[in-house]
């Protein structure tokens, strides 16, 4: 099975029994991922390290990824609603008009972080943003973010130490510049992921009602199919419901972080000036399956067109048309915009597990 071109990646750490260990043919501690682009961050070779910088332009990009540079879609931006390509200027203008912007990525692609930095800088310079939520930080980091003294934390290195950053899960050179830029701009920065302890609780227990009632049966069925395919059909079906619960809980927490609700609270903070931005994997930003549904469920004032999803997506040699990347399964378009980049790896992760 070859990786497919939507850049989805969901990583959770789960401990398996000896029987389950045998069934999945690999490890007693396995990183479970929901993603077509790779089986796991654990299985990826280290990515090229690059910091976001606004000097990259659409007319003369300096791509860090080296694969499929001559693909016809590289550098182009697709607008799903109009089924047309648009310019970078048109994209940025549209993004700035949203109330919530969900900005995706394939976690190991350095070009995705370059483009994220470019989007973030634009929103800051145009005074269009008020909050940034990061999938890469668990909710127990929020008190550190709320109480940070930028007079003492004067470098990205000090910020990394202050946050006790998890290098095994997330490359600091990818995310440190984004977090630091957000803090220095005076934005509200929120930790958008559930904790490891909460993840294990959700995996082992029934889903909370507030989370369970958001998605309908057809969406849950699609999540199960995606889990099976993304795990190379090596995992027992008995694991799927628990993994879906974790996915739901993570998406719910990301929505809560965007909305500004305190942990365990039903109250929403006033939106205030500027949009809310989520930095997360492409799967989490899907309009049809993920975070937007929880935003809509939590805030009755919201309309779907106030939430925009921009997927940063690697091209695939087998997929030459933008429609090939939409991953649509119902009448809701998964991504409002897709910005295409070269690929960082062509490894067949499923083949390595056979």
C-alpha positions as CSV (number, residue, x, y, z in Angstrom):
1,X,0.0,0.0,0.0
2,X,1.4,3.4,-1.0
3,X,0.8,6.5,1.1
4,X,-2.1,8.5,-0.2
5,X,-2.0,12.3,-0.8
6,X,-3.9,13.9,1.9
7,X,-1.3,14.3,4.5
8,X,-3.4,13.1,7.4
9,X,-1.5,12.3,10.6
10,X,-2.9,11.5,14.1
11,X,-0.6,10.2,16.7
12,X,-1.6,8.8,20.1
13,X,0.4,6.5,22.4
14,X,-1.3,3.3,23.5
15,X,-0.1,0.3,25.4
16,X,-1.2,-3.1,24.0
17,X,-1.6,-6.5,25.6
18,X,0.7,-9.3,24.4
19,X,-2.1,-10.7,22.2
20,X,-2.5,-7.3,20.5
21,X,1.2,-7.0,20.3
22,X,1.3,-10.2,18.1
23,X,-1.7,-9.1,16.0
24,X,-0.1,-5.8,14.9
25,X,3.3,-7.4,14.4
26,X,5.3,-4.6,16.0
27,X,5.7,-3.0,19.4
28,X,4.4,-3.2,22.9
29,X,4.2,0.6,22.9
30,X,2.9,1.7,19.5
31,X,2.3,5.2,18.1
32,X,-1.1,4.9,16.6
33,X,-1.6,7.3,13.7
34,X,-4.6,8.3,11.6
35,X,-3.0,9.3,8.4
36,X,-2.5,8.3,4.7
37,X,0.9,10.0,4.4
38,X,2.7,7.7,6.8
39,X,2.1,5.1,9.4
40,X,3.7,7.0,12.3
41,X,6.0,9.7,13.3
42,X,7.9,6.9,15.0
43,X,8.6,5.4,11.7
44,X,9.6,8.5,9.9
45,X,13.2,9.5,9.3
46,X,14.1,12.9,10.6
47,X,12.9,15.7,8.4
48,X,14.9,18.6,7.1
49,X,14.9,21.3,9.7
50,X,13.7,24.7,8.5
51,X,12.3,27.7,10.3
52,X,9.3,29.7,9.0
53,X,10.3,32.8,7.2
54,X,8.2,35.3,5.3
55,X,10.7,35.8,2.5
56,X,9.4,32.7,0.6
57,X,7.2,33.8,-2.2
58,X,4.8,32.0,-4.5
59,X,6.6,33.2,-7.6
60,X,10.0,32.0,-6.5
61,X,9.6,29.4,-3.7
62,X,12.7,28.0,-2.1
63,X,11.3,24.6,-1.2
64,X,13.0,22.5,1.5
65,X,11.4,19.2,0.4
66,X,13.1,17.7,-2.7
67,X,10.6,15.2,-4.1
68,X,8.2,16.0,-7.0
69,X,9.4,19.5,-7.4
70,X,8.3,19.5,-11.1
71,X,4.8,18.3,-10.3
72,X,2.2,20.5,-12.0
73,X,0.4,21.3,-8.8
74,X,3.4,22.4,-6.7
75,X,3.0,25.9,-5.3
76,X,-0.6,26.3,-6.5
77,X,-3.6,27.1,-4.3
78,X,-7.0,25.4,-5.0
79,X,-10.3,26.9,-4.0
80,X,-12.8,24.1,-3.5
81,X,-16.0,26.1,-3.7
82,X,-15.2,27.6,-7.1
83,X,-13.2,24.7,-8.3
84,X,-10.4,27.0,-9.5
85,X,-6.9,28.0,-8.7
86,X,-6.4,31.3,-7.0
87,X,-3.5,33.5,-6.2
88,X,-1.7,33.7,-2.9
89,X,-3.0,37.3,-2.5
90,X,-6.6,36.1,-3.0
91,X,-6.0,33.3,-0.5
92,X,-4.7,35.6,2.2
93,X,-7.5,38.0,1.7
94,X,-10.1,35.2,2.1
95,X,-8.4,33.8,5.2
96,X,-8.4,37.1,6.9
97,X,-12.2,37.3,6.6
98,X,-12.8,34.2,8.6
99,X,-13.7,33.9,12.3
100,X,-11.8,30.6,12.7
101,X,-8.9,29.5,10.4
102,X,-7.8,25.9,10.6
103,X,-4.3,25.6,9.1
104,X,-3.2,22.0,8.4
105,X,0.0,20.3,7.7
106,X,1.8,17.0,7.2
107,X,3.9,17.1,10.4
108,X,7.3,16.2,9.0
109,X,7.2,18.5,5.9
110,X,9.4,21.6,6.5
111,X,7.6,23.5,3.7
112,X,4.3,23.3,5.5
113,X,5.9,25.1,8.5
114,X,7.4,27.7,6.2
115,X,4.0,28.4,4.8
116,X,2.4,28.4,8.2
117,X,4.9,31.0,9.3
118,X,4.0,33.1,6.2
119,X,0.3,32.9,7.0
120,X,0.8,33.7,10.6
121,X,3.0,36.7,9.9
122,X,0.4,38.1,7.4
123,X,-2.4,37.8,10.0
124,X,-0.2,39.5,12.6
125,X,0.9,42.3,10.4
126,X,-2.7,42.9,9.2
127,X,-4.0,42.8,12.8
128,X,-6.5,40.1,11.9
129,X,-5.7,37.5,14.6
130,X,-6.3,37.2,18.3
131,X,-5.7,33.6,19.3
132,X,-3.5,30.7,18.1
133,X,-4.1,27.1,19.3
134,X,-1.5,24.4,18.8
135,X,-2.2,20.7,18.5
136,X,1.4,20.1,19.6
137,X,0.8,21.2,23.2
138,X,-1.2,19.3,25.7
139,X,-3.8,21.2,27.8
140,X,-1.7,20.9,31.0
141,X,0.7,23.4,29.5
142,X,-1.9,26.1,29.5
143,X,-0.9,27.5,32.9
144,X,2.6,28.0,31.7
145,X,1.4,29.8,28.6
146,X,-0.9,32.0,30.6
147,X,1.8,33.0,33.1
148,X,4.8,33.4,30.9
149,X,7.0,36.4,31.5
150,X,8.4,37.5,28.1
151,X,10.8,39.8,29.9
152,X,12.6,36.7,31.1
153,X,11.9,34.3,28.2
154,X,14.0,36.2,25.7
155,X,14.9,33.4,23.2
156,X,13.4,30.4,21.5
157,X,15.8,28.2,23.4
158,X,14.6,29.6,26.8
159,X,11.0,29.2,25.6
160,X,11.6,25.5,24.8
161,X,13.0,24.9,28.2
162,X,10.2,26.8,29.9
163,X,7.6,24.7,28.1
164,X,9.4,21.4,28.8
165,X,9.0,20.7,25.1
166,X,8.5,17.1,23.9
167,X,11.2,16.7,21.3
168,X,10.2,13.1,20.7
169,X,6.8,14.0,19.5
170,X,7.3,17.4,17.8
171,X,10.3,19.0,16.2
172,X,10.9,22.3,18.1
173,X,12.6,24.0,15.0
174,X,9.2,23.5,13.2
175,X,7.0,24.8,16.0
176,X,9.2,27.0,18.2
177,X,9.2,29.9,15.8
178,X,5.4,29.9,15.4
179,X,4.8,29.8,19.1
180,X,7.4,32.5,19.8
181,X,6.1,34.8,17.1
182,X,2.5,34.4,18.5
183,X,3.6,35.2,22.0
184,X,5.8,38.2,20.9
185,X,2.8,39.6,19.0
186,X,0.7,39.5,22.1
187,X,-1.7,36.8,20.9
188,X,-3.5,34.4,23.2
189,X,-1.7,31.1,22.8
190,X,-3.6,27.9,23.8
191,X,-2.6,24.3,24.2
192,X,-5.0,22.4,22.0
193,X,-4.4,18.7,22.7
194,X,-5.6,16.4,25.4
195,X,-3.1,15.1,27.9
196,X,-1.6,11.6,27.8
197,X,-3.6,10.7,30.9
198,X,-6.8,11.9,29.4
199,X,-6.0,10.0,26.2
200,X,-5.7,6.8,28.2
201,X,-8.9,7.5,30.1
202,X,-10.8,8.0,26.8
203,X,-9.3,4.9,25.3
204,X,-10.4,2.7,28.2
205,X,-13.8,4.3,29.0
206,X,-17.1,5.3,27.3
207,X,-17.1,8.6,25.5
208,X,-18.3,11.7,27.3
209,X,-21.8,12.6,26.1
210,X,-20.9,16.1,25.1
211,X,-18.3,14.7,22.7
212,X,-20.2,11.6,21.5
213,X,-23.3,13.4,20.3
214,X,-21.5,15.7,17.8
215,X,-20.8,13.3,14.9
216,X,-23.5,11.2,13.2
217,X,-23.2,7.5,12.4
218,X,-22.0,8.0,8.8
219,X,-19.1,10.1,10.1
220,X,-18.2,7.5,12.7
221,X,-18.3,4.8,10.1
222,X,-15.9,6.8,7.9
223,X,-13.5,7.3,10.8
224,X,-13.5,3.5,11.3
225,X,-12.7,3.0,7.6
226,X,-9.9,5.6,7.8
227,X,-8.4,4.0,10.8
228,X,-8.3,0.6,9.1
229,X,-6.7,1.9,5.9
230,X,-4.2,4.2,7.7
231,X,-3.0,1.3,9.8
232,X,-2.4,-0.8,6.7
233,X,-5.2,-3.2,7.8
234,X,-2.9,-4.6,10.5
235,X,-4.9,-3.6,13.6
236,X,-7.8,-5.7,15.0
237,X,-11.2,-4.2,14.4
238,X,-11.8,-4.4,18.2
239,X,-9.4,-1.4,18.6
240,X,-11.4,0.9,16.3
241,X,-14.0,2.2,18.7
242,X,-11.4,3.3,21.3
243,X,-9.3,4.9,18.6
244,X,-12.3,6.8,17.3
245,X,-13.1,8.0,20.9
246,X,-9.5,9.4,21.1
247,X,-9.9,11.1,17.8
248,X,-13.2,12.7,18.8
249,X,-11.8,13.8,22.1
250,X,-8.8,15.4,20.5
251,X,-10.9,17.3,18.0
252,X,-13.2,18.4,20.8
253,X,-10.3,19.8,22.8
254,X,-9.0,21.6,19.8
255,X,-12.4,23.3,19.3
256,X,-12.4,24.2,23.0
257,X,-9.0,25.8,22.7
258,X,-10.1,27.8,19.8
259,X,-13.3,28.9,21.5
260,X,-11.4,29.9,24.6
261,X,-13.4,27.7,27.0
262,X,-11.6,26.8,30.2
263,X,-10.9,23.1,30.8
264,X,-14.1,21.5,32.2
265,X,-16.1,24.7,31.6
266,X,-19.1,25.1,29.4
267,X,-18.6,28.9,29.2
268,X,-17.0,30.5,26.2
269,X,-14.7,33.5,26.3
270,X,-15.7,36.5,24.2
271,X,-14.2,36.1,20.8
272,X,-12.7,39.6,20.9
273,X,-10.7,41.2,18.1
274,X,-9.2,39.0,15.5
275,X,-9.7,35.4,14.3
276,X,-8.8,32.2,16.0
277,X,-6.1,30.1,14.3
278,X,-5.5,26.4,14.8
279,X,-2.2,24.7,13.8
280,X,-2.9,21.0,13.4
281,X,-2.5,18.0,11.1
282,X,-4.6,18.0,8.0
283,X,-7.0,15.4,9.3
284,X,-8.0,17.5,12.3
285,X,-9.0,20.5,10.1
286,X,-11.4,18.5,7.9
287,X,-14.8,20.2,7.6
288,X,-16.6,16.9,7.2
289,X,-15.0,14.8,9.9
290,X,-13.2,16.9,12.5
291,X,-12.8,20.1,14.5
292,X,-15.3,22.3,12.6
293,X,-18.1,20.1,13.7
294,X,-17.2,20.6,17.3
295,X,-17.0,24.3,16.9
296,X,-20.5,24.4,15.4
297,X,-21.8,22.1,18.2
298,X,-20.3,24.3,20.9
299,X,-21.2,27.7,19.5
300,X,-24.7,28.0,18.1
301,X,-23.9,31.5,16.7
302,X,-21.4,30.0,14.3
303,X,-22.1,29.2,10.6
304,X,-19.9,26.8,8.7
305,X,-18.7,29.4,6.3
306,X,-17.2,31.3,9.2
307,X,-14.8,28.4,9.6
308,X,-12.1,28.0,6.9
309,X,-9.8,25.1,6.5
310,X,-6.6,25.4,4.6
311,X,-4.8,22.1,4.0
312,X,-1.0,22.2,3.2
313,X,-0.7,19.1,1.2
314,X,2.1,17.1,-0.5
315,X,1.7,16.3,-4.1
316,X,1.6,12.7,-5.3
317,X,3.0,11.4,-8.6
318,X,-0.2,9.4,-9.2
319,X,-2.5,12.4,-8.5
320,X,-2.3,15.2,-11.0
321,X,-5.7,16.9,-10.6
322,X,-6.6,19.0,-7.5
323,X,-9.9,17.1,-7.1
324,X,-7.8,14.0,-6.4
325,X,-6.8,15.4,-3.1
326,X,-10.2,16.4,-1.7
327,X,-11.0,13.1,0.1
328,X,-14.7,13.9,0.0
329,X,-17.1,11.3,1.3
330,X,-20.4,13.3,1.8
331,X,-21.8,16.7,0.8
332,X,-19.4,18.6,3.0
333,X,-16.1,19.6,1.4
334,X,-13.2,18.5,3.5
335,X,-10.9,21.4,2.8
336,X,-11.9,24.9,1.7
337,X,-8.4,25.5,0.3
338,X,-5.5,23.3,-0.6
339,X,-1.9,24.7,-1.0
340,X,0.3,22.1,-2.7
341,X,3.9,21.5,-1.9
342,X,6.7,19.0,-2.8
343,X,6.9,15.8,-0.9
344,X,9.5,15.1,1.9
345,X,9.4,11.3,1.5
346,X,8.2,8.6,-0.9
347,X,8.6,5.7,1.6
348,X,5.9,3.0,1.6
349,X,5.3,2.7,5.4
350,X,2.9,-0.2,5.0
351,X,5.4,-2.3,3.1
352,X,7.9,-1.8,6.0
353,X,5.5,-3.5,8.4
354,X,4.7,-6.6,6.3
